[in-house]
């Protein structure tokens, strides 16, 4: 099932999710370093700003994820998993938003609850990330119809299905043979 929100032939949602995930994970890593090394308030400050950017990126990714989710056929496993994936990621973003809010008064020395919420959110993000992988890798959500290892560049305008059928029938190779002698 192809994505409904694309730019230059590629789904937008998976392009955007790397930013909040990376920012949130790095914020937690910086929190851990600051906690265990001590006397490194600049790392807590960096986490504060990474979380802020991650929240913005997460909301933007959610918008395009929702567009794709609405296009999934009703009463399917993909629709249910997509719902869990999306709601879970909203919870991840909310937990980070609460953490960010709690850090605001003293960004150099955040309260323990703020740091704990970030850790919980990252653990939940591992689960929601797995669900996203299940949607794409197992259920084919966001994947071009007929995608294969010799699909044309997305900018050509040629569908993956057309070229898959050409490869299957040997129409794109001399004498109807596929490279390597197989058909």
N, C-alpha and C positions, 0 to 999 in steps of 0.2 A: 504494500500500500504506500503510494508516494505521499510525501509531505505536501501540505497545501500552502505553506509559507516558504517560498524559496527566493534566493538571490543568486543570479548567475548559474542556475540549474541545481543548486545545492540547498538542502533544508537549512533554515536559519537557526532553529532551536539548538541543534547540536553544535553549531558554531559558537553560540553564545554561552552555553553552560560551562565551558572550560574556564571562563573568567571568574564567576562567583565561586566555583569549586576550588580553583587554585588560590584565590584570595582568602577564602575561609580557611582552607587547610594551612596556608602559610601563616595566617594570624594565630592559629592554634600552635603551630610550631614555634613561633616567636614567643607566645605566652609560656610555653614549656621551657624554652631557653631562659627567659627572664626569671621564671620561678626557680629553676634549679641552679642557675648561675648567680642569682641575686644581684642587686645593685645595677640593674640594666633597665631603668624605666623607659629609655628610648624605644626598647622593643615593645613594651606595652603600648606606647604611643603609636608606633607603627601598626600594631594590631588594630588599634582603634580605627585608623584610617583605612586599613585593608577591609575591615568589616563593613565600614560605610560604603566603600566601592563595591564590595560583594553583594550587599543588599540591593543596591541599584541594579547591578548586573543580573541578580537573581530575579528581580521583578520583571526586567526586560525579557529574560529567557522564558519566564513563566507565561508572558503574553503570547509568544510564538508557540510554546508548548500547548497552550490551551487551544489555539487555532488548529493545530494538528490533532489534538484529542477529539475535538468536535467532529472531525471527519472520520474517525474510526467507527465502523459499523456497530450498532447497538447490539447488546446481548452477546458479546464476544469476550473471550478471555483477554484480548488486547485492550478492550474498553475498560475492563475491571482493573487490570494491571496499570493501565495509564492513569486511572483515577487515583490508585494508591501512590503511584509515582508522583503525580502532580500535587496531591494533598500533602504527601510527606515532604516534598520540597518546599511547600508553603510553610509548613511547620519548621523546617530547617531555617528558612529565612526569618520567620518570626522569632525563633530562639536567638538567632544572631542579632536581630533588631533589639530585643530586650537586653542582651548582653551589651550592645553598643550604648543603649540608653543608660544602663547602670554604670558604664565606664565614663560617661560624659563629664560628671563633676570632677573626677580625678583620673585623667587618662594615663598618668604615669604610674599609678598604683591602684588598679581596678579592684573592686571587691571580689572576694572568692566566688560569690554566686555568679558574677559576670563571666568569670573564667570557666566555671563549671558548666554553665549553659552553652558556651562555645564548644566544649569537649563533647557534650551530649549531642549537640547539633551535628558535629562532624561524624560521630558514630552513626547517627540517623542518615546522614548523607551517603554513607557507604551502602546502606540498605537501599535507599532510593536510587542511587547510581546503578546498583545491580538490577533493580527493576527497569531502569531505562535501558540497560544492556539487554535485558530479556525482551523488551519491546522491539528493539532493533534487530538483534542477532538471532533471536528465536522465532519472533512473530513477524518480522519483516516490515514493521511500521517505520515509515520514513525512508524506505528503500525503493528505488525505482523499479517499476514493474519489469520483470525480465532481466534484471541486473546480472551481469556475469563478468568473468575476468577479462574479456576483450571488449567490454562496452565502450562506445565512443565517448570522447570528451563531452562533458555536459554543455559546452558552449556551441557544439555543432548543431544542436536542435534535433539530431537523430535519436530516436528512442532506443533504449537498451533492448527492448523486446524485439524490434525489427532486426537488430544486428545479431541477437541470439538465434533468431530463426534462420538468418543467412548462414551463420556458422553451423547450425544443425544440418542444414541441407547442402552445405558446401558451395554455396553460390558466390562466395567472395574469394575463392581460391581457384587457380587454374586446374582444370581436369576434375573439379569437384572434390579434391583432396584437401584435408586439413594439414597444417604443418606437422611434421613428424610422422607422416604416413597414416595417421588415424583418421577416422571419419566421425 
